Amino acid sequence: MSKTQDRPSKTPPPLSIPGRPGGFGGQRRGAPVVKPKNFRETIRRLWHYFGNERKMLSIVFSFILLSSALSLLSPFLIGKAVDAISLETQVDFNFLEIMVLILIAAFILDAVLTFLQGWIMAGVSQRIVKRLRNALFKKLQKLPVAFFDKRTHGELMSRLSNDIDNVSSTISQSTTQLMSGVIVIGGSFIMMLILSPILTVASLVTVPLVFLLTKTIAKRTSVLFKDQQIQLGKLNGQIEETISGIEVVKAFNHEEKVIDEFEEVNQKLREVGLKAQIWSGFLMPIMNVINNLGFAIVAVTGGFLAVENMITVGAIASFITYSRQFVRPLNDLAQIFNMLQSGVAGAERVFEILDEQEEPEDLQDAVVLDKPKGHVVFENVSFGYRGDVPIIKNVSFESDIGSSTALVGPTGAGKTTIVNLLTRFYDVTEGGILLDGRDIREYTRDSLRSCFGFVLQDTYLFSGTIKENIKYGKPDARDEEVINAAKMANADAFIKRLPGQYETILSENGGNLSQGQRQLIAIARVILAKPAVLILDEATSSIDTRTELHIQEALLSLMEGRTSFIIAHRLNTIRDADRIMVIENGKIVEQGSHGELMDTQGRYYHMFFNQFKNVEIAAD
C-alpha cells in the first residue's frame, strides 16, 4: 500500500501582543515537532548561505530593536497621558496633546518599521531559499543512479519543497519573531520593575499557572496530533492507491468495498481529530481566564498602592500593558522555538542530500569520446549493487562495430545490469569495459553517455510539445528531421491525427497518449539523435503486434551500421540479432545466433519452445 507523509494542516491565526502587529505564530499547538539531530552544526552551515544577506540582517535587527523600543515606549507614554488628566488639578492639555502626538508618531513609525522588516526578510528568505533549492537540484543531477535506487521520488520531492519551505518560514518569520519576542519580554520586565517592584511580584503569580497549563495540554495534544497525522497518512495512502488503481477497482466491482474501507479510516481520523481540536481549543480560553485573573490581581494591588499614594493611576495603566506584553509572548516563544526546530530539521534533511557522494569525477587525463564507432569489449567483468551479493560474475564478450547483441534470460538475471555498467550508471567492481579500444573510465562521462541512445521499457516523456520531446536528444534538429524520425518510428500517422499535431502539449509523462504512442515517440527521439550505440530495453513491449512489425523494420534500419544491445523477453523480436546471449545468475550460459542456439537445443531452445509451443499447437 502506498504511504504518504503529510504535513500538518495550516495553523490558526497567530497570537498577537499589544503594540505589535502579527505577533508570534507558527506551528499548531501540540502538533508533533521534527527536531534536528545537530542543531548547532546545521545553523552554522545554514549561516554560510546568507552571504551578502548578512548586511540586510543587520538592518533588520536594527529595525527590530527600534520597533521593540517603540513598543516598550508606548505604554509608558499612555501612563503619562493618563496622569495628565487629574480630577484634583486642572488638566494639562498642552502636555496631553504632546503625548497623543508622540503616541501617534510612535504607532505609525512602529507600523512602518514592522512592514519594512517583513518586506526585507521576505526578500532575504526567498533569495536564500532560491540558492539552497538550486544547490539541491544541481546536486540531484550529479548523484549516481544508485542513490535514486534507494530513495523514493516522494521523499526527494518533499526535501525540495516541504523542507525548504520550512527553512523559508524559519528565516522570514521565526528568527525575527524570536528576537523581537525576547527583547519585548525582557524590556517589559525591566519596565515593570522600574514602575513598581510590588506589582511585578503580584503579576508573576499567574506565570507558573500558565506554564503548567501549557505543559499539561501540550502533552495531551501532542499525542493526539501525532495520531491524527498517522491516520491522515493512512487516509491519503488509501486515496492515492484507489485513484491509481481505479480501473482495477471497477473491473472487480470493489467500489462498495473501498468506500467502506475509506469510511472506516475517515471515521478514525474524525474521532482523533475531534479530540485533538477540543484539547487544543481548551488552551486559549483557560489562558485568557488566567491572564484576566493576573490583571485583576494587578489592578487590585495597584488600587491599594494608589490609595496609599505609592503609585499613580497612569503608572498602573502602563504596568497592566507591560504585564500583557510580558505574559502572553512567553507561551508563544515555545511555539516559535518549535518552528525554529522544524526549520532547522528541514535544512538538516537538505544538507543530508548535499553531503551525499556524487558520481566519481572524471580522471584528470580523461579524453573526450569523439566520433565513437561502437566496438565494445567486456573483460572479466564482475559487479554487485552490494559488495557481498554479486549480480554479474566474470562476464566476458565482444561486440563488433555495427553488430547487434541480444540479452535474454529470466528476470533478475543481470541483463539490465550489463547495460548499466556499459553506460557507467554504475562502475564495475572487477574487470573492465572497453569502448573503441579504451576503458570507458578513461573517457569523460558526458562524452561517453552522449554516444548511447536509449529506448526503455518504462518510457518517460516530459511536459511540453511532442516536437520538443522528440528533439530532446538533439535540440538543434530541424523540423524536417523531427518529422522524418517520427515517420521512421511509425509515429507520424497518429501525431498528425492529434489536434495540435507536433505542437500538441503533453501532460506529465505523456498521460494524454496511450502507452504504445509514448513508446513510438521515445523511439523517434532515439532515431533523431543517431547515437553510435543503441540500447533497446523491451523497446516494443507496449506496442500491438501490427505496429510492432513496422517498428521492427524501422529499428532494423536504424541499427544498420550501429552497435546495438537488445534486452527482450519476447524472443521473436531478436531472431535477427548477430549474437544472442543467455544470462542466468549473472553469467553467460549460452551465446550464438538464433539458428546456432536452436541447433544446440540448450537453454535458449527450451526458452523459445516454451514461449511459442501454444502458437505452434494452435497452428497445427
N, C-alpha and C positions, 0 to 999 in steps of 0.2 A: 504493500500500500504506500502510495506517495505521501510523504510527510512534508509539511510546510511550517517553517518557523515564522511566526508573525510578531510584529511589533505591537506594543500596547496602543490602544486607541488614543485619539487626541485628548489631551488633558483639559480639565475645566479651566476657566479663566483664572489667571494667577491672582494671588492676593496682592493688595496694594497697601502702601503706607502713606500716611498724611504727608502732603508736600512733595510726593514722588509719583509721577505718572507711571503706570505699569506695574511697579513694584516687583516682587520676586515671584517667579513662576517656574515651571519645569515639569518634571515627571508627575504622573498621578500619584497621590499619596498612597503608600502601601504597595505600589507596583514594584515587582522584582527589579533589583538594580544589578546590572552586569558590572563587576568590579575588575579593574585591570590587575594583572599579575605583578607588574613592576611600575607603580605609579610614577616614581621619580624619574626613572630612565626614559619612560615614554614622554613625559613632559619635556625632558631635555632634548630628545630627538625632535619633538614637535616644534620646539622653540627655533630650531635651525630653519624651519620652513617659513618663519616670519620674515627673515632677511631685512629688506628695506622697510618693512611694515613696522619695525620697532619704533621708528620715529613717529609714526602715526599713533602707536600705542601710548607713547609718552604724552602726546597731545590729548588723547582720550583720557588718560589718567589725570592730567591737569584739569580737564573738564569735570571729571568725577569729583575731584577734591573741591572745586569751586561750587559745583552743584550741590554737593553734600553740605558744604558750609552754608549755602543759602537755605537749604532745608533746615539746618540747625538754627539759623538766624531768625527764620520766620516766626516760630513760637515765641521767641524772646521779644520780638517787636510787637507781637499780638498782646503779650502781657503788659508791655509798656503802654500800649494804646488803651488797654482796659484800665490801667492805673490813672490814665489821664482823665478818665471820666469819674469824677468823685462827687458823691452826693453832699459831702460836707463843705467842699470849696467849689469855686467857680471852675467850670470845665475849661481846660486849656485847649481851645480849638486850633490854635496855630500848631501846637505840638502834635495834636491828634491828626491834623491834616498832613503834617510831615511824615508821621508814622504810616498813615494809609498810603501815601505816595511811595514811600520806601518799600512797603509790603507789595504793592502792585508791581513796582520795578523788579523786586526780588522774584516774584512769581513768574513774570514774563521772562526774565533772564534765565531762571531755572528751566523753564519750558524750552527756551532756545538751546540751552546747553544740553539738555536731555535729547532733543531732536538731533543736534549735531553729533552727539556721542553715538546715538544709534545709527545715524547715517554713515559715519566714518567706520564704525565697527562692522556694519553690513558689508561695506566695500572691502575692508581688511579680511573678513572671514571668507568672502567669496573668492578673493584673489588667492588666499592661502589654500582653500579647498580646491580651486582650479589647478594649482601647482601639484597638490597632493594627488588629485584624481588623474592628472596627466602622467605623473610619475608611476602610479599604479597600473594604468592602462599600458604604458610603454613597457613596464616590467612584464606584464602578462604576455606581450608579444615575444619576449626574449626567453621565456621559460620553456623548458623541454616538454615534449608531449607526455613524458612520464608524470609530470606534475599534474596535468589535467586528467590523467587516468585515475588519480587518487582523490580528486575533488569533484564535487557536484557543481554543475553550472549555476544552480540557485545560490549556493554558498558564495561563489565568486561574485555573482551579481549583487548579493547582499553587501559584500565588502565595498564594492564600487559605489553603491547607492546609499543603503541604510547607514553603514558605519561611517562613511564620510559625511553624511547629513548630520549624524550625531556630533562629529567634530565641528561642523559648521555652527550648529546650535550652541555648542560649548564656547566657541570663540566669540560669537556675536552676542550671546546673552549671559551665560553662566559666569564668565570671568568678570564682566563689568558689574553684574548684579552682586556677585560675591564681594568685590572690592567696595562698592557703594554701601552694601549692607553692613559690612564690618565697620566702615567709617561712621555711618549713621548710628549704629548701635553704640559704638564707643563714644562718639560725640554726645549722644543723648544722655548716656550715663554720667558723663562728666558735667553736663549742664544741670542734670538733676541734683547732683551733689552740690554744685555751686548754689542752686536756688534754695535747697533745703535737705540736709542730710537726714532729718527725721522722716520727711515724706519719701525719701529714697528708700529707706528701710521698709516703710509701710508698703510701697509699691512692689517690693521684691517678694512679698508674702505669697503672691499668686504664681510666681515663676516656677517653683517646684511642682505645683499642680499642673501647669501647662506641660512641663516635660514628662510628668507621669502619665498624663492623658495621651500625649503624642506617642510615647513608647508603648503603651498598652494597646491602643488602636492600631498602630503601625504593625505591631507584632501579629495581630489577628488578620489584618487586611493583606499583609504580605503573603501569607499562606493562601488566602482566598484568591488574590490576583494571580499568583503563580498557578494555581489550579485552573483558573479561568483561561490563562494562556495555553495550558495543556489541552483543555477542551476545545479552545478555538483552533489550535493546530490540528486536532483530530477532525474538526468540522471542515476546515479548509482542505485538508488532505482528502476527505471523502468527496467534497465538491469537485476538486481537481480530478480525482480518479473517475468519478461518474461522468463528468463532462468529456474527459478524454476518451472514455470507452462507451460513449452514449450509443454507438451503433451496436455494440455487443449487448448492452443492457436491453435495447429494444428487440434485438434478434432472439434473445432468450426470455422475453416477456417478464423482465425483472423490475419493471417500473415501480410496481407497488412495494416490492421488497426494499429497493433503495430509498423510497420515500419513507418507509417505516424506520430504516436504519438512520436516515437523516433526522427524522423527528426525535428519535431516541437521544442522539448526540446533542441535538439542538436543545432538548429539554434539560439535559445535564448542564449545558452551557448557560441556559437561562437561570437555573437554580443557583449555581455557584456565582454567576454574575450578579444576581439579585442580592445575595448575601454580601458580596464584596462592596457593592454600591451602598447598601444600607450601613454597613460598618464604617465605610469611609465617610458616609454622609453624617455620621454622628459627630465627627471631629469639629467641624466649624461651628455648629450651634453650641456645643458644650464649651468650646473655646471662647465664644462670644460671651457666654454666661460668666466664665472665669474672668475674662478681661473686664467685663462690666462690674463684677464684684471687686476687682482690683481698683477700678476707677472710683467706685463707691467708697472703698477704704481710704483712697487718697483724698476724695472730696470731704469725707467726714473728718479725717485727721487735719486736713487743711483748714476746715472750718474752725476747729478748736484753736489752731495756731493763729488764724486771722483774728479771732476774738481776743486772743492774748497779745495781739499786735506783733506777733513773731514773723508774720509773712503777709504780703499784700494779696489782694484778690487777683490782680494781674499775674503775680508770680504763680498762684495756684493754677490759673488758666494755662500758663506756659508749661507748668510742670505736668499737667494732665496730657498735653500734646506730646511732650517729650516721653512720657511713660508709654504712650501708644506707639511711638516710633521705636521704643526700646523693646517692648514685649513681643509685638506681632512678628517682626522680622526674625526673631530667634528661631521660630518654628520653620520659617521659610529657608533659613540658612542650611538646615539639614537637607531639605529638598534640593536646594541649589548644589550642595556638595554631591548629592546623588547624581544630579545631571552631569556634574563635572566628572564624576567617576565613569558614568556611561560614555561620555565623550572621549575620555582618555582610553577607555577599554576599546572603543571603536578605532581610535588611532593605533592602538596596540595591534589590533587584528589586521589593520592595513600594513603596519610595519612588518608583521609576520610574513606577508606576501613579498614585500620589498626585500626581505632578508633571504628569500629562497634562492637557491643556487641556480644561476642561469645556464643556458646551453654553453658548453665549453667555448672559449674564444678560439678563433682561427689561429693556426700556427703562425708564428712570425714570418716564416718564409712561405706561407700558403700562396698558391698560384690561382689565378682566375681560370676557370674551365672555359676555354674559348673554342668555339666550333666543335662541340662534342660529337663523337662518332657512334658511341654506344657499345663498345666492347666491354663486357662485364665478366669478371672472374671472382668467384668465391674460393678462398683458400683456407680450409680447415676452420671454418667459422663456427664459434660456439657463443651462445648468449642466453641469459636468463633475466627476466624482469626482477627477480630476486636472486641474489647471489647463490643461494643454496638450492634453487629449483631451476635447472637449465631447461630452456624451451627448445633451442636449436643446439644440436650436438654434432660437432665436427662435420659440417656441411661443406662440400666442395663441388663446384661445377663451373662451366664456362659457357657464356652465351656470346656467339659471334655477332659482328655488326649486321644489323638487319634481320636477325633471327627472331623467332617467336618461341617463348618458353612458357608452357602452361604448368601451373602448380595445382595438383588435385590431392585430395585426401580428406579424412574426417575433420569435423570442426574441432579446433584447438590443436591441430597437428603442428602448426607453426608456419603456415603458408603466408599469412599477412605479416608475420614477424620478419620473414625473409625480406619482404618488400620494405618494411620499416627500417631495416638495417641498411638496405641499399640507398635509401633516401636520407640516411643519417637522422631519422627521427629518434633513433637510439644508436649508440655506438657499440660495436662488438665487444664481447668480453675476451675472446681469444680469436686468433687468426686475423685475417684481413680481407678487405673487399677492394678490388682494383677496377677502375673505370678508365679505359683507354690507356692501360699500362701503368697507372699511377694509383696509389692508395687514396681512397676518397677522402681521408682525413687530411690529405695534403692540399686539397682544393679549398677555396673559400666556400663556406656553407651556402651563401646566396647563389653563387655561380653554379654550384653543384645542383641545387634544387631547381634552378631555372631550366635545367635540361630535361626535367621529368614532366610528363603530363599524366594527370590522374583522372580516372573515371571510377568512382567508388560506388559500392552498393548503396550506401546511405547518401544520396545526393543532397547537396546543400546549395541553395540559391539565396542570393542576397536581395534585400528590399531594393527596388529600382526597376528599370525597364528590362525587357528581355534582351534588348541590344546591349545594354550595359553588362548584363550577366555573361553574355557570350564573349564580350570584349575583355572580360576580367583578366585573362592571361595575356592579352595583347591590347592594352588601352589605346594605342595609336592606330588600330586597324581601321581601314576604310569601310564604309557601309557595304560596298560590293563584296569585300572579303567576308563580312559577317553573314551576308545572305548566302554566299557560296558555301560557307561552312555549315550553315543550317540546312542547306539542300543536301550536302553530303551526309548529314546526320539524319536525314529524312524528317527534319523538324519544320522546314519551310512551309509545308502544306498546312499544318494545324496553326502555325503562327499567323499566317495570312487570313485565317478564318476568325481570328480574335478581333474585337472592335478597334483596338489600337495597333494591331499588328506588332511590329518590332518595338513600338513605343509603349506597348501595354505594360502598365505598372504591376509588378508582382508584390504580393503581400509577403509576410515573413515566411522565409523558406519556400516561396512559391506555392503558398497554400491555396491559391486560386487556380492551380493547374493539377492535373492528375499526376500520379507518381511516374507513369510512363512518359508523360510530356516533360516532366522535370528531368528525367534521365536523358531524354533526347537533347535538351538544351545543354546539359552537362557534357554530353559527347561533342556537341557542336563547339563548346568552349575549348575542348582539348584539340579538336581538329584545327581551329583557328590558330592556336598557339604553336602548332607544328613542332612539338618537342622531339628531341633525339631519342628519348626512351619513353615508351608508353607503359603505363601500369593500369590494367583493367581488372578491378576487383568486383566480380559479379556484375559487370557493366550492363548486361541486358536482363538482369534478374527480374526487373519490374515491368518488362515490356511484353506485349502479347506476341504470340508465335508469328503472326503475319508480319508485324512490324520488325520482329527480331531478324527475319530473313533479310530485310532491307538494311538493317543496321549491320548485320554480319558482312554484307557486301561493302558497306562504307568503311567498316573497321579493317577489312582485308586490304582495301585500297589505301587506307591511312597507314597501316602497319608496313606496307611495302617500303623497303629500304630503311626501316627503323627497328631498333631493338624493342621487343615487346615482352612484357610479363603479364600473363593472364591467370587470374585466380578464378576458378569456376567449379561449381558443383554439378551443373548441367553439362555432362560430358560431350553431348553432341555439338556444343559450341566450340570445342577445342580440337576437333578431329584434324584440322589442317595445321596445327602447331608443329613447328620443326622438332621440338622436343617436349615431351610430357614427363614431368617428374612427379612421382607418387610420394607424398610426405606422410610419414606416420611417426608419432612420438618424437618429432624434431629431427628425424633422419630421412634421407632419401633412400627409399627401399626399392624403387624401380625407376628407370628412365629410358626413354626411347621415343620413337614416333608412334602414332596410333597403330599402324599396321604391325610394327615390331612388337609392341606390347600385347596386342591381341594374339599374335602368333605364339608368344611365350606362355600365354594363359596363366599369368600370375595375378597379382593383386588388382592391377588395372582391368584385366579381363573380367574378373569376377565383379568388380565395381560396375563396369559397363553393362555386363549381362544382367545384374540385379536391377539396374536402373531402367533397362529397356525391355525386360522379358515380358512385361504386361503388354507393351506395344506390339511385340512380335507375336505373342499369343493371339492378340486381337486381330492382327493381320492375317494369321493362319486361318 
